[in-house]
Amino acid sequence: MNLTRRQRFIPFVLLGALGALGSVGAGAALPSAPIDLLTDTDFKFGLKGRDREKRPFEIRWSARAERPVWQVAQHHSQSNVADQAGQTIRPGGFTFKDERQWLSIHPEGEDADFILGVNARREFGDTFRGKGDPWPHLYLTQRISPSGGHLGPDAPSLADLSRLDFGIRVRLLFDRRNATSGHDPRLHAAQFVFFLTIQNLNRASPGHGDYFWFGVMLYDDRYPVTSLKAQLDAGSPKKPATGKLIYDIGVKPFTERVVAAGEWVDVHGDLLPHVIVGLNEAWRRGYLGDSKNLSDYRVGSAVLGWEITGLNDAAMAVRNLRCQARTKR
């Protein structure tokens, strides 16, 4: 499963609205205890990933830490956090920084859990990318329900859920845009994304493994407040992609605050009604046709971080990340 390659989004008019399936979880008598779909959200256990030769590595900032669950991905970047020349490891924290990328866990001097930054001007050599060309990513990812995920088969299905509570606080530290000659907003942007895969994980289902992307676009330098968009992840000969539906609700369902203003913005709310509408839209468009049973689908994995297709130099601070499920009782 490719977690990295997406084309730009185009506006999409929602059909059916959030009442398409009626009240999600109606009839639940008592709230259940929350189930943490994301683990180690305070980043105690370290990071894992692969170096340029695709060899696995782990970075820990505590000798007593458990095995890392967060994976760092730097697709189409000339940097790699495995390069020790850019690393600073201290008790309780870690920083990787070079001229292209910046990843700091529990950064010193910042009221944040972590910071992610990408200098795409350096990545692209000050030359705007062409249509279909790849672009740098800096992601933190985590597997949740599939084999190898921290919940695995114990993860609740969509049919089990009464709520899917998401929360995050973000602050744009800077976004130094380059909109000089050659800049095309259809091709060139800086996006800070949070995406979940909504995946058929019933091994007895003919659609086992299939999924769509469900997203909350936290920042896009082309829009003051991000809102609903949907698009096929179609790719191109230069940039292969997943061929799945991307269903992105933006932050507008939860806040009208402008992340670009540089202040802390709190984004939180129940994602479950939006996930259900996104799943229905996937079915309406002909995706995931092998199963229309909610009990087959679970939250498969999470992706958080930067994709920058323009010549932007940008960094985002993050704290209080959570994604919790509540089941019907």
VEXDOBA-963869 format. One record per atom (N, C-alpha, C): residue in three letters; y negated, x, z. Coordinates in pm, whole numbers, padded with zeros to 5 digits, always signed. Atoms other than C-alpha are relative to their C-alpha. Layout:
BEGIN
AlaYXZ
...
# end
This chain:
BEGIN
Met+00120+00085+00000
Met+00000+00000+00000
Met-00124+00088+00000
Asn+00122-00080+00015
Asn-00333+00144-00108
Asn-00113-00066+00077
Leu+00105+00057-00084
Leu-00605+00090+00151
Leu-00139+00046-00041
Thr+00123-00074+00023
Thr-00880+00271-00031
Thr-00083-00045-00117
Arg+00072+00009+00126
Arg-00976+00157-00376
Arg-00042-00142-00027
Arg+00051+00134+00026
Arg-01200-00140-00440
Arg-00114+00011-00099
Gln+00118+00006+00085
Gln-01447-00235-00709
Gln-00110-00073+00073
Arg+00113+00066-00061
Arg-01789-00372-00631
Arg+00025-00150+00007
Phe-00015+00142-00017
Phe-01816-00730-00513
Phe-00097-00075-00090
Ile+00090+00088+00071
Ile-01966-01016-00715
Ile-00009-00130+00078
Pro+00013+00123-00077
Pro-02103-01341-00568
Pro+00107-00101-00036
Phe-00106+00098+00017
Phe-01851-01620-00521
Phe-00043-00127+00072
Val+00037+00127-00058
Val-01919-01989-00455
Val+00123-00059+00070
Leu-00113+00050-00077
Leu-01694-02121-00178
Leu+00027-00145-00034
Leu-00044+00137+00027
Leu-01497-02433-00269
Leu+00085-00047+00116
Gly-00084+00055-00106
Gly-01356-02653+00003
Gly-00056+00021+00138
Ala+00064-00031-00127
Ala-01561-02498+00287
Ala+00104+00021+00109
Leu-00090-00037-00107
Leu-01415-02423+00627
Leu+00085-00114+00050
Gly-00081+00112-00046
Gly-01278-02771+00678
Gly+00120-00026-00088
Ala-00105+00024+00098
Ala-01021-02729+00401
Ala+00133-00035+00065
Leu-00127+00028-00067
Leu-00730-02727+00646
Leu-00020-00077+00130
Gly+00025+00068-00125
Gly-00895-02923+00923
Gly-00021+00099+00111
Ser+00025-00085-00117
Ser-00929-02782+01274
Ser+00119+00091+00022
Val-00105-00097-00023
Val-00732-02462+01316
Val+00036+00000+00148
Gly-00044-00006-00137
Gly-00526-02468+01629
Gly-00023-00129+00077
Ala+00021+00126-00069
Ala-00598-02835+01706
Ala+00122-00037+00082
Gly-00110+00041-00086
Gly-00390-02964+01992
Gly+00040+00105+00101
Ala-00031-00101-00100
Ala-00380-02640+02189
Ala-00054-00045+00135
Ala+00040+00055-00129
Ala-00388-02746+02552
Ala-00069+00103+00087
Leu+00053-00103-00087
Leu-00458-02418+02728
Leu-00019+00129-00080
Pro+00016-00127+00071
Pro-00597-02085+02607
Pro+00107+00099+00045
Ser-00097-00103-00033
Ser-00345-01804+02592
Ser-00074+00129+00034
Ala+00057-00132-00024
Ala-00402-01448+02707
Ala-00023+00068-00134
Pro+00026-00065+00129
Pro-00562-01241+02429
Pro+00101+00111-00029
Ile-00086-00107+00049
Ile-00341-01009+02225
Ile-00087+00097-00079
Asp+00082-00099+00068
Asp-00514-00689+02119
Asp+00068+00041-00131
Leu-00054-00043+00129
Leu-00451-00647+01747
Leu-00035+00145-00028
Leu+00038-00141+00010
Leu-00636-00316+01760
Leu+00026+00066+00135
Thr-00025-00073-00123
Thr-00518-00065+02017
Thr-00082+00130+00000
Asp+00078-00123-00018
Asp-00696+00243+02153
Asp-00140-00013-00060
Thr+00135+00019+00052
Thr-01038+00099+02069
Thr-00103+00086+00072
Asp+00089-00097-00062
Asp-01190+00345+02316
Asp+00033+00144-00040
Phe-00028-00128+00063
Phe-01037+00634+02119
Phe+00033+00110+00102
Lys-00048-00100-00095
Lys-00855+00815+02397
Lys+00109+00088-00057
Phe-00124-00065+00041
Phe-00548+00916+02198
Phe-00015+00100-00113
Gly+00019-00095+00108
Gly-00698+01116+01913
Gly+00009-00062-00137
Leu-00003+00041+00140
Leu-00670+01099+01536
Leu+00118+00066-00070
Lys-00099-00061+00087
Lys-00409+01162+01271
Lys-00044-00018-00143
Gly+00035+00010+00141
Gly-00426+01208+00897
Gly+00084+00096-00081
Arg-00067-00096+00087
Arg-00323+01430+00607
Arg-00103+00096-00057
Asp+00092-00099+00055
Asp-00478+01750+00481
Asp+00005-00003-00153
Arg+00008+00001+00146
Arg-00548+01840+00118
Arg+00135+00015-00068
Glu-00136-00016+00054
Glu-00183+01934+00066
Glu+00089-00116+00042
Lys-00071+00122-00041
Lys-00082+01588+00203
Lys+00091+00024+00120
Arg-00078-00026-00119
Arg+00064+01746+00516
Arg-00062-00073+00118
Pro+00054+00074-00114
Pro+00031+01535+00833
Pro-00058+00092+00106
Phe+00057-00074-00112
Phe-00187+01654+01119
Phe-00041-00099+00108
Glu+00050+00078-00112
Glu-00292+01528+01461
Glu-00107+00081+00073
Ile+00107-00060-00080
Ile-00607+01598+01663
Ile-00009-00078+00130
Arg+00009+00066-00131
Arg-00613+01525+02037
Arg-00105+00073+00084
Trp+00102-00060-00086
Trp-00896+01580+02284
Trp+00036-00017+00148
Ser-00053+00003-00136
Ser-00681+01524+02593
Ser+00145+00042-00005
Ala-00138-00049-00001
Ala-00361+01709+02674
Ala+00096-00109+00045
Arg-00086+00106-00051
Arg-00229+01393+02840
Arg-00001-00123-00089
Ala+00014+00117+00087
Ala-00307+01161+02549
Ala+00134-00038-00064
Glu-00114+00047+00077
Glu-00043+00946+02385
Glu-00020+00037-00147
Arg+00011-00032+00143
Arg+00027+00986+02014
Arg-00112-00082-00063
Pro+00109+00075+00062
Pro-00272+00888+01799
Pro+00049-00119-00080
Val-00029+00117+00082
Val-00273+00545+01639
Val-00103-00016-00111
Trp+00102+00006+00104
Trp-00597+00580+01442
Trp+00022+00111-00101
Gln-00012-00097+00108
Gln-00571+00752+01107
Gln-00134+00013-00071
Val+00123-00024+00075
Val-00868+00910+00932
Val+00036+00021-00146
Ala-00023-00012+00145
Ala-00886+00880+00553
Ala-00131+00040-00066
Gln+00119-00051+00068
Gln-01133+01071+00334
Gln+00027+00007-00150
His-00039+00005+00140
His-01033+00962-00014
His-00117+00040-00090
His+00095-00047+00101
His-01212+01128-00306
His-00116+00078+00061
Ser+00100-00086-00063
Ser-01404+01353-00067
Ser+00044+00145-00013
Gln-00029-00143+00000
Gln-01430+01729-00082
Gln+00017+00054+00141
Ser-00016-00038-00139
Ser-01417+01735+00299
Ser+00134-00047+00054
Asn-00119+00047-00069
Asn-01124+01699+00537
Asn-00011+00040+00146
Val+00016-00029-00141
Val-01129+01673+00915
Val+00104+00099+00052
Ala-00097-00101-00039
Ala-00826+01903+00926
Ala-00058+00141-00009
Asp+00062-00132+00013
Asp-01060+02192+00835
Asp-00063+00040+00133
Gln+00043-00035-00134
Gln-01108+02367+01166
Gln-00141+00057+00004
Ala+00135-00056+00001
Ala-01433+02528+01056
Ala-00106-00104+00034
Gly+00097+00105-00028
Gly-01607+02192+01089
Gly+00024-00073+00130
Gln-00042+00075-00118
Gln-01440+02087+01416
Gln-00065+00052+00128
Thr+00031-00030-00139
Thr-01565+02075+01771
Thr+00082-00094+00086
Ile-00085+00080-00087
Ile-01309+01955+02024
Ile-00040+00030+00144
Arg+00039-00015-00141
Arg-01412+01895+02385
Arg+00077-00104+00081
Pro-00068+00102-00080
Pro-01259+01704+02677
Pro-00063-00138-00020
Gly+00049+00136+00019
Gly-01291+01337+02588
Gly-00069-00026-00130
Gly+00073+00025+00123
Gly-01442+01386+02246
Gly+00028+00100-00110
Phe-00030-00080+00120
Phe-01429+01531+01896
Phe-00111-00021-00101
Thr+00096+00011+00111
Thr-01672+01605+01614
Thr+00049+00084-00116
Phe-00013-00076+00124
Phe-01615+01704+01255
Phe-00129-00020-00078
Lys+00124+00013+00076
Lys-01929+01779+01057
Lys-00012+00118-00095
Asp+00035-00100+00098
Asp-01998+01964+00736
Asp-00112-00058-00087
Glu+00113+00047+00080
Glu-02249+01917+00453
Glu+00027-00133-00068
Arg-00036+00122+00072
Arg-02062+01612+00318
Arg+00035-00117+00092
Gln-00048+00110-00084
Gln-01911+01412+00606
Gln-00016+00033+00148
Trp+00025-00011-00143
Trp-01962+01347+00975
Trp+00084-00106+00070
Leu-00081+00089-00082
Leu-01711+01197+01217
Leu-00007+00051+00143
Ser+00012-00041-00139
Ser-01783+01207+01589
Ser+00054-00111+00089
Ile-00058+00091-00098
Ile-01574+01041+01860
Ile-00062+00030+00135
His+00075-00017-00125
His-01764+00985+02186
His-00107+00107-00016
Pro+00099-00102+00031
Pro-02063+01172+02044
Pro-00092+00029+00118
Glu+00091-00040-00106
Glu-02275+01367+02288
Glu-00142-00041-00036
Gly+00140+00037+00021
Gly-02627+01234+02328
Gly-00020-00132-00071
Glu+00010+00128+00069
Glu-02551+00900+02156
Glu+00074-00107+00080
Asp-00064+00112-00068
Asp-02473+00565+02318
Asp+00090-00073-00098
Ala-00090+00054+00101
Ala-02182+00502+02083
Ala+00141+00047+00031
Asp-00140-00042-00011
Asp-01804+00512+02077
Asp+00035+00100-00109
Phe-00021-00096+00108
Phe-01806+00688+01742
Phe-00109-00015-00105
Ile+00095-00004+00111
Ile-02023+00780+01444
Ile+00075+00041-00126
Leu-00053-00037+00131
Leu-01924+00789+01077
Leu-00117+00021-00095
Gly+00107-00028+00094
Gly-02146+00949+00815
Gly+00053+00066-00126
Val-00036-00058+00129
Val-02121+01042+00446
Val-00127+00038-00073
Asn+00109-00045+00087
Asn-02361+01249+00238
Asn+00053+00002-00144
Ala-00057+00012+00135
Ala-02270+01125-00109
Ala-00080+00082-00102
Arg+00074-00089+00091
Arg-02547+01330-00273
Arg+00075+00132-00014
Arg-00079-00123+00004
Arg-02344+01636-00179
Arg+00134-00024-00067
Glu-00131+00029+00058
Glu-02016+01470-00273
Glu-00008-00008-00153
Phe+00014+00019+00144
Phe-02143+01378-00621
Phe-00078+00113-00068
Gly+00079-00107+00060
Gly-02351+01692-00671
Gly-00129-00051-00063
Asp+00127+00057+00045
Asp-02669+01481-00715
Asp+00008-00063-00139
Thr-00018+00066+00129
Thr-02524+01313-01025
Thr+00060-00138+00022
Phe-00051+00135-00019
Phe-02480+00936-01033
Phe+00136-00016-00067
Arg-00132+00024+00056
Arg-02120+00829-01086
Arg-00008-00099-00115
Gly-00009+00094+00110
Gly-02024+00647-01405
Gly+00093-00114+00032
Lys-00084+00117-00020
Lys-01848+00315-01435
Lys+00147+00042-00001
Gly-00142-00033-00010
Gly-01485+00349-01325
Gly+00029+00130+00071
Asp-00023-00126-00071
Asp-01536+00686-01155
Asp+00027-00026+00148
Pro-00026+00019-00143
Pro-01402+00726-00800
Pro-00122+00036+00085
Trp+00110-00028-00092
Trp-01626+00758-00494
Trp+00057+00037+00136
Pro-00051-00045-00130
Pro-01596+00907-00144
Pro+00012-00114+00100
His-00025+00092-00110
His-01456+00709+00148
His+00009+00082+00129
Leu-00030-00053-00133
Leu-01460+00786+00519
Leu+00041-00119+00085
Tyr-00060+00116-00065
Tyr-01229+00542+00694
Tyr+00071+00041+00129
Leu-00097+00000-00109
Leu-01062+00490+01027
Leu+00091-00120-00023
Thr-00096+00106+00030
Thr-00745+00287+00974
Thr+00107-00007+00108
Gln-00105+00020-00099
Gln-00472+00142+01192
Gln+00099-00105-00051
Arg-00106+00095+00034
Arg-00139-00027+01117
Arg+00026-00086+00123
Ile-00014+00094-00111
Ile-00082-00339+01328
Ile+00138-00064+00003
Ser-00123+00080-00002
Ser+00213-00557+01227
Ser+00116+00057-00081
Pro-00117-00050+00075
Pro+00424-00378+00961
Pro+00078+00102+00081
Ser-00076-00108-00061
Ser+00688-00123+01047
Ser-00093+00120+00024
Gly+00089-00109-00035
Gly+00508+00158+01226
Gly-00128-00046+00066
Gly+00116+00052-00070
Gly+00234-00070+01356
Gly+00027-00014+00149
His-00022-00003-00145
His+00177-00081+01731
His+00056-00132+00053
Leu-00060+00128-00039
Leu+00272-00454+01752
Leu+00131-00025-00074
Gly-00121+00018+00078
Gly+00532-00451+01475
Gly+00041-00146-00011
Pro-00047+00138+00018
Pro+00748-00766+01456
Pro-00045-00094+00112
Asp+00047+00084-00110
Asp+00600-00890+01787
Asp-00139-00059-00028
Ala+00132+00054+00033
Ala+00266-00962+01617
Ala+00010-00148-00033
Pro-00006+00144+00029
Pro+00187-01335+01602
Pro-00033-00028-00146
Ser+00031+00043+00136
Ser+00180-01512+01266
Ser-00127-00085+00002
Leu+00117+00087+00008
Leu-00119-01710+01142
Leu+00031-00140+00055
Ala-00038+00132-00051
Ala+00072-02028+01229
Ala+00000-00004+00152
Asp-00003-00007-00146
Asp+00092-01909+01591
Asp-00140-00002+00062
Leu+00131-00031-00056
Leu-00282-01851+01629
Leu-00086-00124+00023
Ser+00108+00098-00021
Ser-00555-02066+01779
Ser-00136+00064-00023
Arg+00125-00073+00024
Arg-00826-01796+01747
Arg+00033+00141-00045
Leu-00007-00141+00036
Leu-00884-01451+01600
Leu-00140+00057+00023
Asp+00133-00040-00044
Asp-01178-01305+01787
Asp-00029+00145-00038
Phe+00045-00131+00046
Phe-01362-01011+01632
Phe-00133+00031+00064
Gly+00128-00042-00053
Gly-01642-00812+01787
Gly-00027+00146-00031
Ile+00041-00138+00024
Ile-01836-00498+01704
Ile-00151+00007+00014
Arg+00143-00027+00000
Arg-02180-00348+01761
Arg-00023+00121-00091
Val+00027-00107+00095
Val-02327-00132+01486
Val-00149+00032+00000
Arg+00140-00043+00015
Arg-02647+00069+01448
Arg-00008+00102-00112
Leu+00019-00093+00110
Leu-02752+00232+01124
Leu-00092+00112+00048
Leu+00080-00114-00042
Leu-02870+00579+01220
Leu-00097+00043-00109
Phe+00086-00027+00115
Phe-03004+00649+00873
Phe+00075-00035-00128
Asp-00052+00016+00136
Asp-02952+00568+00506
Asp-00107+00052-00094
Arg+00096-00064+00090
Arg-03139+00808+00280
Arg+00044-00028-00143
Arg-00039+00047+00132
Arg-03115+00629-00053
Arg-00066+00084-00109
Asn+00056-00063+00119
Asn-03169+00781-00393
Asn+00007-00103-00112
Ala+00005+00103+00104
Ala-03282+00515-00641
Ala-00082+00049-00119
Thr+00073-00059+00112
Thr-03423+00752-00903
Thr+00065-00039-00132
Ser-00052+00033+00133
Ser-03356+00737-01277
Ser+00151+00020-00005
Gly-00145-00001+00006
Gly-02991+00657-01339
Gly+00065-00089+00104
His-00054+00088-00103
His-02950+00437-01034
His+00020-00140-00057
Asp-00035+00134+00045
Asp-02777+00106-01114
Asp+00062-00073+00118
Pro-00054+00066-00119
Pro-02728-00135-00820
Pro+00135-00067-00023
Arg-00133+00055+00027
Arg-02423-00279-00996
Arg+00109+00104+00021
Leu-00096-00109-00013
Leu-02256+00061-00966
Leu-00021+00085+00124
His+00037-00099-00101
His-02435+00245-00686
His-00046-00071+00127
Ala+00030+00066-00126
Ala-02439+00131-00325
Ala+00060+00081+00115
Ala-00063-00052-00122
Ala-02357+00229+00033
Ala+00049-00120+00080
Gln-00061+00113-00069
Gln-02119-00007+00214
Gln+00076+00049+00123
Phe-00076-00027-00122
Phe-01991+00003+00571
Phe+00086-00123+00025
Val-00092+00112+00013
Val-01682-00215+00579
Val+00091-00012+00122
Phe-00114+00027-00087
Phe-01436-00378+00817
Phe+00090-00095-00076
Phe-00094+00082+00074
Phe-01127-00512+00642
Phe+00133-00008+00072
Leu-00137+00023-00044
Leu-00795-00659+00746
Leu+00086-00034-00120
Thr-00096+00054+00096
Thr-00490-00703+00530
Thr+00068-00120+00064
Ile-00074+00119-00042
Ile-00346-01053+00564
Ile+00127-00002-00085
Gln-00119-00044+00072
Gln+00014-00984+00470
Gln+00122-00087+00033
Asn-00129+00067-00018
Asn+00343-01165+00418
Asn+00099+00103+00054
Leu-00090-00095-00065
Leu+00570-00984+00664
Leu+00132-00064+00042
Asn-00130+00063-00021
Asn+00865-01222+00663
Asn+00099+00062-00099
Arg-00094-00071+00087
Arg+01152-01012+00529
Arg+00089-00095-00080
Ala-00082+00097+00071
Ala+01337-01328+00423
Ala-00078-00071-00110
Ser+00083+00067+00099
Ser+01046-01441+00204
Ser-00001+00078-00131
Pro+00008-00073+00128
Pro+01040-01358-00169
Pro-00133+00071-00018
Gly+00129-00066+00010
Gly+00675-01261-00123
Gly-00021+00107+00104
His+00013-00100-00107
His+00748-01007+00152
His-00080+00121-00047
Gly+00083-00117+00029
Gly+00487-00730+00154
Gly-00130-00032-00070
Asp+00122+00033+00074
Asp+00224-00909-00054
Asp-00113-00034+00098
Tyr+00113+00016-00091
Tyr-00125-00941+00091
Tyr-00129-00025-00077
Phe+00136-00003+00054
Phe-00495-01001+00034
Phe-00090+00067+00102
Trp+00098-00067-00085
Trp-00799-00822+00173
Trp-00095-00105+00059
Phe+00099+00085-00066
Phe-01006-01011+00430
Phe-00103+00091+00066
Gly+00100-00094-00046
Gly-01336-00846+00511
Gly-00123-00062+00064
Val+00134+00025-00053
Val-01656-00850+00713
Val-00084+00122-00040
Met+00084-00110+00045
Met-01898-00632+00518
Met-00116+00015+00098
Leu+00099-00017-00106
Leu-02110-00494+00801
Leu-00134+00047-00053
Tyr+00126-00051+00057
Tyr-02369-00322+00580
Tyr+00020+00027-00148
Asp+00006-00031+00143
Asp-02452-00307+00210
Asp-00148+00022-00031
Asp+00142-00033+00015
Asp-02777-00134+00116
Asp-00072-00085-00103
Arg+00063+00087+00100
Arg-02840-00392-00160
Arg-00043-00135+00057
Tyr+00027+00133-00054
Tyr-02866-00693+00074
Tyr-00045+00012+00145
Pro+00042-00004-00141
Pro-03057-00753+00400
Pro+00109-00049+00094
Val-00109+00056-00080
Val-02771-00969+00536
Val+00116-00028-00095
Thr-00115+00017+00090
Thr-02426-00957+00378
Thr+00059-00140+00017
Ser-00054+00136-00001
Ser-02262-01289+00286
Ser+00124-00006-00088
Leu-00130+00021+00064
Leu-01959-01438+00113
Leu+00006+00052-00143
Lys-00029-00048+00135
Lys-01821-01261-00193
Lys+00151+00010-00013
Ala-00142-00018+00026
Ala-01478-01251-00353
Ala+00017+00062-00137
Gln-00018-00073+00124
Gln-01340-01031-00627
Gln+00140+00057-00006
Leu-00125-00071+00023
Leu-01020-00900-00774
Leu-00024+00149+00012
Asp+00003-00146-00005
Asp-00960-00536-00685
Asp+00072+00050-00125
Ala-00061-00019+00131
Ala-00902-00463-01052
Ala+00017+00147-00038
Gly-00010-00141+00035
Gly-00966-00090-01082
Gly-00034+00028-00145
Ser+00025-00045+00136
Ser-00988+00101-01408
Ser+00092+00119-00027
Pro-00086-00117+00026
Pro-00803+00385-01587
Pro-00038+00120+00086
Lys+00043-00112-00082
Lys-01014+00630-01383
Lys+00019-00025+00149
Lys-00005+00036-00142
Lys-00980+00442-01053
Lys+00103-00110+00023
Pro-00100+00103-00024
Pro-00649+00264-00997
Pro-00030-00075+00129
Ala+00029+00081-00117
Ala-00670-00019-00745
Ala+00119-00087+00034
Thr-00114+00071-00056
Thr-00455-00264-00556
Thr+00039-00125-00078
Gly-00028+00123+00072
Gly-00480-00568-00786
Gly+00006-00123+00090
Lys-00002+00111-00097
Lys-00526-00792-00480
Lys-00138-00066+00007
Leu+00126+00069-00023
Leu-00791-01047-00392
Leu-00073+00062+00118
Ile+00088-00042-00109
Ile-01082-00918-00182
Ile-00085-00121+00037
Tyr+00075+00116-00048
Tyr-01232-01199+00027
Tyr-00085+00047+00117
Asp+00093-00061-00095
Asp-01540-01079+00215
Asp-00103-00104+00043
Ile+00093+00102-00049
Ile-01741-01315+00436
Ile-00135+00057+00042
Gly+00125-00058-00046
Gly-02014-01065+00534
Gly-00028-00033+00146
Val+00035+00028-00139
Val-02199-01093+00864
Val-00075-00133+00016
Lys+00084+00119-00008
Lys-02394-01409+00777
Lys+00061-00113+00083
Pro-00053+00106-00087
Pro-02147-01647+00951
Pro-00028+00025+00149
Phe+00012-00037-00141
Phe-02225-01462+01277
Phe-00140+00042+00042
Thr+00133-00048-00037
Thr-02577-01321+01264
Thr-00089+00006-00123
Glu+00100-00019+00105
Glu-02898-01311+01059
Glu-00075+00131+00020
Arg+00069-00127-00026
Arg-03001-00975+01203
Arg+00030+00100-00111
Val-00008-00094+00111
Val-03062-00697+00953
Val+00044+00136+00054
Val-00054-00129-00047
Val-02846-00390+01015
Val-00089+00115-00047
Ala+00084-00107+00054
Ala-03079-00181+00797
Ala-00122+00028+00086
Ala+00116-00022-00087
Ala-03351-00220+01063
Ala+00023+00113+00099
Gly-00027-00116-00084
Gly-03176+00050+01265
Gly+00018-00029+00147
Glu-00026+00037-00139
Glu-03129-00144+01590
Glu+00147-00040+00015
Trp-00135+00046-00024
Trp-02801-00234+01754
Trp+00013-00146-00041
Val-00028+00137+00044
Val-02659-00548+01591
Val+00139-00037+00047
Asp-00126+00049-00054
Asp-02385-00748+01760
Asp+00059-00101-00099
Val-00070+00090+00093
Val-02135-00911+01521
Val+00127-00046+00071
His-00120+00047-00068
His-01878-01134+01687
His+00023-00147-00033
Gly-00035+00139+00027
Gly-01694-01459+01627
Gly+00147-00015-00031
Asp-00139+00034+00031
Asp-01369-01632+01543
Asp+00022+00013-00150
Leu-00028-00023+00142
Leu-01231-01504+01212
Leu+00104-00097-00055
Leu-00116+00074+00048
Leu-00934-01741+01194
Leu-00035-00108-00102
Pro+00030+00100+00104
Pro-01102-02033+01009
Pro-00032+00063-00135
His+00036-00067+00124
His-01237-01789+00752
His+00123+00062-00067
Val-00125-00055+00054
Val-00898-01619+00711
Val+00080-00110-00069
Ile-00075+00111+00059
Ile-00737-01958+00646
Ile-00062-00043-00132
Val+00067+00036+00126
Val-00999-02045+00383
Val+00024+00109-00105
Gly-00028-00108+00094
Gly-00951-01702+00224
Gly+00140-00006-00055
Leu-00137+00013+00046
Leu-00577-01755+00209
Leu+00014-00115-00099
Asn-00002+00111+00095
Asn-00627-02093+00044
Asn-00065+00037-00133
Glu+00064-00043+00124
Glu-00861-01933-00206
Glu+00091+00094-00079
Ala-00097-00086+00068
Ala-00600-01667-00282
Ala+00105-00086-00072
Trp-00098+00089+00064
Trp-00347-01944-00351
Trp-00062-00072-00119
Arg+00065+00073+00109
Arg-00600-02135-00564
Arg-00014+00089-00123
Arg+00017-00093+00111
Arg-00651-01825-00779
Arg+00132+00055-00053
Gly-00130-00042+00050
Gly-00278-01768-00821
Gly+00059+00121+00070
Tyr-00056-00110-00078
Tyr-00224-01491-00564
Tyr+00096-00053+00106
Leu-00090+00032-00112
Leu+00051-01490-00298
Leu+00080-00127-00025
Gly-00065+00125+00038
Gly+00233-01765-00486
Gly+00142-00014+00049
Asp-00138+00009-00045
Asp+00574-01679-00345
Asp+00015-00064+00137
Ser-00008+00067-00129
Ser+00486-01825-00006
Ser-00134-00065+00033
Lys+00117+00071-00051
Lys+00242-02089+00115
Lys+00027-00048+00143
Asn-00038+00030-00137
Asn+00383-02089+00467
Asn-00079+00093+00093
Leu+00082-00082-00088
Leu+00136-01970+00734
Leu+00084+00088+00092
Ser-00083-00078-00092
Ser+00422-01849+00951
Ser+00049+00130-00062
Asp-00040-00125+00066
Asp+00498-01578+00691
Asp-00107+00108+00010
Tyr+00113-00093+00013
Tyr+00155-01414+00724
Tyr-00048+00048+00137
Arg+00053-00066-00120
Arg+00023-01170+00984
Arg-00114+00094-00039
Val+00098-00106+00022
Val-00264-00928+01023
Val+00076+00131-00010
Gly-00082-00117+00024
Gly-00111-00617+00872
Gly-00062+00131+00045
Ser+00066-00126-00030
Ser-00366-00339+00913
Ser-00150-00021+00000
Ala+00146+00006-00008
Ala-00734-00266+00971
Ala-00059+00126-00061
Val+00073-00111+00063
Val-00983-00045+00784
Val-00147-00013+00040
Leu+00140+00000-00041
Leu-01330+00050+00910
Leu-00066+00128-00047
Gly+00071-00122+00038
Gly-01582+00288+00757
Gly-00082-00014-00126
Trp+00092-00008+00114
Trp-01792+00397+00461
Trp+00073+00008-00133
Glu-00020-00027+00141
Glu-01756+00363+00088
Glu-00139+00015-00059
Ile+00133-00022+00057
Ile-02054+00512-00093
Ile+00015+00036-00147
Thr-00007-00020+00144
Thr-02084+00480-00469
Thr-00131+00051-00057
Gly+00129-00052+00042
Gly-02451+00582-00488
Gly-00024+00139+00056
Leu+00037-00131-00053
Leu-02635+00900-00395
Leu-00068-00018+00135
Asn+00052+00026-00134
Asn-02686+00791-00034
Asn+00051+00103+00099
Asp-00040-00078-00118
Asp-02677+01002+00281
Asp-00018-00093+00118
Ala+00008+00109-00097
Ala-02591+00754+00556
Ala+00095+00024+00117
Ala-00085-00011-00119
Ala-02450+00735+00908
Ala-00015-00127+00083
Met-00005+00120-00081
Met-02348+00445+01132
Met+00062+00032+00135
Ala-00056-00008-00134
Ala-02292+00435+01509
Ala+00067-00133+00033
Val-00081+00118-00030
Val-02032+00192+01644
Val+00040+00002+00147
Arg-00056+00013-00134
Arg-01932+00062+01985
Arg+00057-00142+00018
Asn-00055+00130-00042
Asn-01738-00224+02149
Asn+00081-00068-00110
Leu-00086+00058+00102
Leu-01491-00274+01865
Leu+00118-00071+00065
Arg-00118+00071-00047
Arg-01225-00538+01931
Arg+00044-00101-00106
Cys-00055+00107+00083
Cys-00999-00777+01742
Cys+00119-00055+00077
Gln-00098+00059-00089
Gln-00798-01013+01960
Gln+00048-00134-00051
Ala-00060+00126+00039
Ala-00561-01295+01878
Ala+00031-00083+00124
Arg-00047+00094-00102
Arg-00501-01603+02091
Arg+00097-00097-00066
Thr-00103+00085+00058
Thr-00190-01807+02035
Thr-00007-00141+00059
Lys-00005+00138-00046
Lys-00133-02181+02068
Lys+00099-00014+00117
Arg-00090+00024-00114
Arg+00024-02306+02392
Arg+00015-00149+00019
# end
